[in-house]
Amino acid sequence: MRWEELKGTGELLTYSVVHVAAPAFQSSVPYAVGIVQLTEGAKLPGMIRTDLKDLRIGLNLKVAFEPPRSESWPSWARYCFVKAGSP
């Protein structure tokens, strides 16, 4: 086994918009979650941080990282997906 660096870009395979969420995510409602197939072939689930009207199967996305939101949970940086080409 070895580490493999990924480009962090891919294509949206499927998604769902969450309107009723667990308490820790209520401030984000509505938000999208989906599965992104990375350029290298791996499929990753994650939140999709883009305007909901822009969501579509096949949307080009890239991975982005968010700092921890609270001291209690989660206490690590999280990843999400944003539209490719956005800052």
C-alpha distances in whole Angstrom, upper triangle without the diagonal:
4,7,9,13,15,19,20,23,23,26,27,27,29,31,33,36,36,40,40,37,36,38,35,35,39,39,37,39,39,35,33,30,28,24,23,21,20,20,17,17,16,19,19,22,25,28,30,32,35,38,38,41,38,35,35,32,31,31,29,27,25,23,25,25,28,29,29,33,34,33,33,30,28,28,25,25,24,23,26,26,29,31,30,32,33,33
4,6,10,13,16,18,20,22,25,26,27,29,30,33,35,36,39,39,37,36,38,35,34,38,38,36,38,38,34,32,29,27,24,22,20,18,18,15,17,15,18,19,22,24,27,28,30,33,36,37,39,36,34,34,32,30,30,27,25,23,21,23,23,26,27,28,31,32,32,32,30,27,26,23,23,23,22,24,25,27,29,27,30,31,30
4,7,10,13,14,17,19,22,24,25,27,28,31,33,33,37,37,34,34,35,32,32,35,35,33,35,35,31,29,26,25,22,20,18,16,16,13,15,14,17,17,20,21,24,25,27,29,33,34,36,33,31,31,29,27,27,24,22,20,18,19,19,22,23,24,28,29,29,30,27,24,24,20,20,19,18,21,21,24,26,24,26,27,27
4,6,10,12,14,16,19,21,22,25,26,29,31,32,36,36,34,34,35,32,31,35,35,32,34,34,30,28,25,23,20,18,16,13,13,10,12,11,14,15,18,20,23,23,25,27,31,32,34,31,29,29,26,24,24,21,20,17,16,18,18,22,23,25,28,30,30,31,28,25,25,21,20,19,17,19,19,22,23,21,23,25,24
4,7,9,12,14,18,20,21,24,25,28,30,31,34,35,33,33,34,31,30,33,33,30,32,32,28,26,24,22,19,17,15,12,12,10,13,12,15,15,18,19,21,21,23,25,28,30,32,28,27,27,25,23,22,19,17,14,13,15,16,19,21,23,26,28,29,30,27,24,24,20,18,18,15,17,17,19,20,18,20,21,21
4,5,8,10,14,16,18,21,22,25,27,28,32,33,30,31,33,29,28,31,31,28,30,29,25,23,21,19,16,13,12,8,8,7,10,9,12,12,15,16,18,18,20,22,25,26,28,25,23,23,21,19,18,15,13,11,10,13,14,18,20,22,25,28,29,30,27,24,24,20,18,16,14,15,14,16,17,15,17,18,19
4,6,9,12,15,17,20,21,24,26,28,31,33,31,31,33,30,28,31,30,27,29,28,25,22,20,18,16,13,12,8,7,8,11,11,13,13,16,16,18,17,18,20,23,24,26,23,21,21,20,17,16,13,11,9,9,12,14,18,20,23,25,28,30,31,28,25,25,21,18,17,14,14,13,14,14,12,14,15,16
4,7,10,13,15,17,18,21,22,24,27,29,27,28,29,26,24,27,27,23,25,25,21,19,17,15,13,10,10,7,8,9,11,10,11,10,13,13,14,14,15,16,20,21,23,20,18,19,18,15,14,11,8,5,5,8,11,15,18,20,22,25,27,28,25,22,22,19,16,14,11,11,9,11,12,10,12,13,14
4,7,10,13,15,16,20,21,23,27,29,27,28,30,27,25,28,27,24,25,24,20,18,16,14,12,9,8,6,6,9,10,11,11,11,13,13,14,13,14,15,18,19,21,17,16,16,15,12,11,7,6,4,6,10,13,17,20,22,24,27,30,30,27,24,25,22,19,16,13,12,9,10,9,7,10,12,14
4,7,9,12,14,17,19,22,25,27,26,28,30,27,25,27,27,23,24,23,19,16,15,12,10,6,5,4,5,8,9,9,9,10,12,12,14,12,14,15,18,18,19,16,14,13,12,9,8,6,5,6,8,12,15,18,22,24,26,29,31,31,28,25,26,23,20,18,14,12,9,10,10,9,12,14,16
4,6,9,11,15,17,20,23,26,25,27,29,27,24,27,27,23,23,21,18,15,13,10,9,5,5,6,8,11,10,11,9,10,12,12,14,12,14,14,16,16,17,13,11,10,8,5,6,5,6,8,11,14,17,20,24,26,27,30,32,32,29,26,28,25,22,19,16,13,10,11,10,9,13,15,17
4,6,7,11,13,16,20,22,22,24,26,25,22,24,24,20,20,18,15,11,10,7,6,5,6,9,11,14,12,12,10,10,10,10,11,9,12,12,14,13,14,12,9,7,5,5,5,7,7,10,12,15,17,20,23,25,25,28,31,31,27,25,27,25,22,19,15,12,9,10,10,11,15,16,18
4,7,11,14,17,20,22,22,24,27,26,23,25,26,22,21,19,16,13,11,7,6,6,7,10,12,14,12,12,9,10,10,12,13,12,15,15,17,15,16,14,11,9,6,6,8,10,11,13,15,18,20,22,26,27,27,30,33,32,28,26,29,26,24,20,17,15,13,14,14,15,18,19,22
4,7,11,13,17,19,19,21,24,23,20,22,23,20,19,17,14,10,9,5,6,7,10,13,16,18,15,14,11,11,10,11,12,11,14,14,16,13,15,14,10,8,6,8,10,12,12,15,16,18,21,22,25,26,26,29,32,30,27,25,28,26,24,20,17,15,13,15,15,17,20,20,23
4,7,10,13,15,15,18,21,20,17,18,20,16,15,13,10,7,6,4,6,9,12,15,18,20,18,16,13,12,9,9,9,9,12,12,13,11,13,12,8,8,8,11,11,13,13,15,16,17,19,20,23,24,23,26,29,28,24,23,26,24,22,18,16,13,12,13,14,17,20,20,22
4,6,10,12,12,15,18,18,15,16,17,14,12,10,8,6,6,6,10,12,16,18,21,23,21,20,16,14,11,11,10,10,12,13,13,10,13,13,10,11,11,14,14,16,16,18,18,19,21,21,24,24,23,25,28,27,23,22,25,24,23,19,17,14,14,15,16,19,22,21,24
4,6,9,10,14,16,16,13,13,14,11,9,7,6,4,6,9,12,15,18,21,24,26,24,22,19,17,13,12,10,10,11,12,11,8,11,12,10,12,13,16,15,18,17,19,19,19,20,20,23,23,21,24,27,26,22,22,25,24,23,19,18,14,14,15,16,20,22,21,23
4,6,7,10,13,13,10,10,12,9,7,5,5,6,7,11,14,17,20,23,26,28,26,24,20,18,14,12,10,11,12,14,13,11,14,15,13,15,17,20,18,21,19,21,20,20,20,19,22,21,19,21,24,23,20,19,23,23,22,18,18,15,16,17,19,22,25,23,24
4,6,10,12,13,10,9,11,9,6,5,7,9,11,14,18,21,24,26,30,32,30,28,24,22,18,16,13,14,15,15,15,12,15,17,15,18,19,23,21,24,22,24,23,23,23,21,23,23,20,22,25,24,21,21,24,25,24,21,21,18,19,19,21,25,27,25,26
4,7,9,11,9,7,11,10,7,8,10,11,13,16,19,22,26,28,31,33,31,29,25,22,19,17,15,16,17,18,18,15,18,21,19,21,22,25,24,26,24,26,25,24,24,22,24,22,20,21,24,22,19,20,23,24,24,21,21,19,20,22,24,27,30,28,29
4,6,8,6,6,9,9,7,8,9,11,12,15,18,21,25,26,30,31,30,27,23,20,17,15,13,15,16,18,18,16,20,21,19,22,23,25,24,26,23,24,22,22,21,19,21,19,16,17,20,18,16,16,20,21,20,18,18,17,19,20,23,26,29,26,27
4,6,6,6,10,10,10,12,12,14,14,17,20,23,26,28,31,32,31,27,24,21,17,16,14,17,18,20,21,20,23,24,22,25,25,28,27,28,25,26,23,23,21,19,20,17,15,15,18,15,13,14,17,19,19,17,18,18,20,22,25,28,31,28,29
4,5,5,8,10,10,13,14,16,16,20,23,25,29,30,34,35,33,30,27,24,20,18,16,19,19,21,22,21,25,26,24,27,28,30,29,30,27,27,25,23,22,19,19,16,14,13,16,13,12,13,17,19,19,18,20,19,22,23,27,30,32,29,29
4,6,8,9,11,13,13,15,15,19,21,23,27,28,31,32,31,28,25,21,18,16,14,17,17,20,21,20,24,25,23,26,27,29,27,28,25,24,22,20,18,15,15,13,10,10,13,11,9,10,13,15,15,14,16,16,19,21,24,27,29,26,26
4,6,6,7,9,9,12,12,16,19,21,24,25,29,30,29,26,23,20,16,13,11,14,13,16,17,17,20,21,20,23,24,26,24,25,22,22,20,18,17,14,15,13,11,12,15,14,11,11,15,16,16,13,15,14,16,18,21,24,26,24,24
4,5,5,8,10,13,14,18,21,23,27,28,32,33,32,29,26,23,19,16,14,16,15,17,17,17,20,22,20,24,25,27,25,27,24,24,23,21,20,17,18,16,13,14,17,16,14,15,18,19,19,17,18,17,19,20,23,26,28,25,25
4,6,9,10,13,15,19,22,24,27,28,31,33,32,30,27,23,20,17,14,15,14,16,16,16,19,21,20,23,25,27,25,26,23,23,22,19,18,15,16,15,11,13,17,16,14,15,18,19,18,16,17,16,18,19,21,25,26,23,23
4,6,6,9,12,15,19,20,24,25,28,30,29,27,24,20,17,14,10,11,10,12,12,12,16,17,16,20,22,24,21,22,20,20,18,17,16,14,15,15,12,14,18,18,15,15,18,18,17,14,15,13,15,15,18,21,23,20,20
3,5,9,11,15,18,20,24,26,29,31,30,27,24,21,18,15,12,12,12,13,12,11,15,16,16,19,21,23,21,23,21,22,20,19,19,17,19,18,16,18,21,20,18,18,21,21,20,17,18,15,16,17,19,23,24,22,23
4,7,10,14,17,19,23,25,28,30,29,27,23,21,17,15,11,11,11,11,10,9,12,14,13,16,18,21,19,21,19,21,20,19,20,18,20,20,18,20,24,23,20,20,23,23,21,18,18,15,16,16,17,21,23,21,22
4,7,10,14,16,19,21,24,26,25,23,20,17,14,11,7,7,8,9,9,8,11,12,11,14,16,18,16,18,16,17,16,16,16,15,18,18,16,19,22,22,19,18,21,20,19,15,14,11,12,12,14,18,20,18,19
4,7,10,12,16,18,21,23,22,20,16,14,11,9,6,5,7,8,9,7,11,11,9,11,12,15,13,15,13,15,14,15,16,16,19,19,18,21,24,23,20,19,22,21,19,15,14,10,10,11,13,16,19,17,19
4,7,10,13,15,19,21,19,17,13,11,7,6,4,6,9,11,12,11,14,13,10,12,12,14,13,15,13,14,13,14,15,15,18,18,18,21,23,22,19,17,20,19,17,14,12,9,9,11,13,16,19,18,20
4,6,10,12,16,18,16,14,10,8,6,6,6,7,11,12,14,12,15,14,10,11,10,11,11,13,11,13,12,14,16,17,20,21,21,24,26,25,21,20,22,21,19,15,13,10,9,11,13,15,19,18,20
4,7,9,13,14,12,10,6,5,4,6,9,9,13,14,17,15,18,16,12,12,10,11,11,12,11,12,12,15,16,18,21,22,23,25,28,27,23,21,23,21,19,16,13,11,10,13,14,15,19,19,21
4,6,9,11,9,8,5,5,6,8,10,9,13,14,17,16,18,15,12,12,10,9,9,9,8,9,10,13,15,18,21,22,23,26,28,28,24,22,24,21,19,16,12,10,8,11,12,12,16,17,19
4,7,8,6,6,4,6,9,11,14,13,16,17,20,19,21,18,15,14,11,10,11,10,9,10,11,15,17,20,23,25,26,29,31,31,27,25,26,23,21,18,15,13,11,13,14,13,17,18,21
4,5,5,5,6,8,11,12,15,14,16,18,21,21,22,19,17,16,14,12,12,10,9,9,9,13,16,19,22,24,26,29,31,30,27,24,26,22,20,17,14,13,11,13,13,12,15,17,19
4,5,8,9,11,14,16,18,17,19,20,23,23,24,21,19,18,15,12,13,10,10,10,12,15,18,22,25,27,29,32,34,34,30,28,29,25,23,20,17,16,14,15,14,12,15,18,19
4,6,9,11,15,17,20,19,22,23,26,26,27,24,22,21,18,15,16,14,13,13,13,17,19,23,26,27,30,32,34,34,31,28,29,25,23,21,18,18,16,18,18,16,19,21,22
4,6,10,13,16,19,18,21,22,25,25,26,23,21,19,16,14,16,14,14,14,14,18,20,23,26,28,30,33,34,34,30,27,29,26,24,21,18,17,16,18,18,17,20,22,24
4,7,10,13,16,17,20,21,25,24,26,23,20,19,17,15,16,15,14,13,13,16,18,21,24,25,27,29,31,30,27,24,25,22,21,18,15,15,14,17,18,17,21,22,23
4,7,10,13,14,17,19,22,21,23,21,18,17,14,13,14,14,12,13,12,16,17,20,23,23,25,28,29,28,25,22,24,21,20,17,14,13,12,15,17,17,20,21,23
4,7,10,11,15,17,20,19,22,20,17,17,15,14,14,14,12,11,10,13,14,16,19,20,21,24,26,25,21,19,20,18,16,13,10,10,10,13,15,16,19,20,21
4,7,9,13,15,18,17,20,18,15,16,14,15,14,15,12,13,11,13,14,15,18,18,19,22,24,23,19,17,19,17,16,12,10,9,9,13,15,17,20,20,21
4,6,9,12,15,15,18,17,14,15,15,15,14,14,11,11,9,11,11,12,15,15,16,19,21,20,17,15,17,15,13,9,7,6,7,10,13,15,18,17,18
4,6,9,12,12,15,14,12,14,15,16,14,14,11,12,10,10,11,11,14,15,15,17,20,20,16,14,17,15,13,10,8,5,6,9,12,14,17,16,17
4,6,9,9,12,11,9,11,12,13,11,11,9,10,9,10,12,12,16,17,17,20,23,23,20,18,20,18,15,12,10,6,5,6,8,11,14,13,14
4,7,8,12,10,10,13,15,15,12,12,10,10,10,9,11,11,14,16,15,19,22,23,20,18,20,18,15,12,10,7,6,5,8,11,13,11,12
4,6,8,7,8,11,13,14,11,11,10,11,12,12,14,14,18,19,19,22,26,26,23,22,24,22,19,16,14,10,8,6,7,10,12,10,12
4,5,6,7,11,14,15,12,14,13,15,16,15,17,17,20,22,21,24,28,28,25,24,26,25,22,19,17,14,12,10,9,13,14,12,14
4,5,5,9,12,14,12,14,14,16,17,17,19,19,22,23,22,25,29,29,26,24,27,26,23,20,18,14,13,11,11,15,17,15,18
4,6,8,12,14,12,15,15,18,19,20,22,22,26,27,26,29,32,32,29,28,31,29,27,24,21,18,15,13,12,16,17,16,19
4,6,10,11,8,11,11,15,17,17,20,21,24,26,25,29,32,32,29,28,30,28,25,22,20,16,13,11,9,12,14,13,16
4,7,9,7,10,10,14,16,17,20,20,24,25,25,28,31,31,28,26,29,27,24,21,18,14,12,11,9,12,15,14,18
4,6,6,9,11,15,17,19,22,23,27,28,28,31,34,34,30,29,31,29,26,23,20,16,13,13,11,13,16,16,20
4,6,9,11,14,17,19,22,24,27,29,29,32,35,34,31,29,31,29,27,23,20,17,14,14,12,14,17,18,21
4,6,9,12,15,18,21,24,27,29,29,33,36,35,32,30,32,29,26,23,20,17,13,13,11,12,15,16,20
4,6,10,13,15,19,21,25,26,27,30,33,33,30,28,30,27,24,21,18,14,11,10,8,9,12,13,16
4,7,11,13,17,19,23,25,26,30,32,33,29,27,29,26,23,20,16,13,10,9,6,6,9,11,14
4,7,9,13,16,19,22,23,26,29,29,26,23,25,22,19,16,12,10,6,5,4,5,8,9,12
4,7,10,13,17,19,21,24,27,27,24,22,23,20,16,14,10,8,5,6,6,5,8,9,10
4,7,10,14,16,18,21,23,24,21,18,19,16,12,10,7,6,5,6,9,9,11,11,11
4,7,10,13,15,18,20,22,19,16,17,14,10,8,6,5,6,7,10,10,12,10,9
4,7,10,12,15,17,18,16,13,13,10,6,6,4,6,8,10,13,14,15,13,12
4,7,8,12,14,15,13,11,11,9,6,5,6,7,10,11,15,16,17,15,13
4,6,9,11,13,12,10,9,7,5,7,9,11,14,15,19,20,21,18,16
4,6,7,9,8,6,6,5,5,7,10,12,16,17,21,23,24,21,19
4,7,9,8,7,8,9,8,9,12,13,17,18,22,24,25,22,20
4,6,6,7,7,9,10,12,15,17,20,22,25,27,29,26,24
4,6,7,6,9,11,13,17,19,23,25,28,30,31,28,27
4,6,6,10,13,14,17,19,23,25,29,31,33,30,28
3,5,8,10,11,14,16,20,22,26,28,30,27,26
4,6,8,8,12,14,18,20,24,26,28,25,24
4,7,9,13,15,19,21,25,27,28,26,24
4,6,10,13,17,19,23,24,25,23,22
4,7,10,13,16,19,20,22,20,18
4,7,10,13,17,18,20,18,17
4,7,10,13,14,17,15,15
4,7,10,12,15,13,13
4,7,9,12,11,12
4,6,9,7,9
4,6,6,9
4,6,9
4,7
4
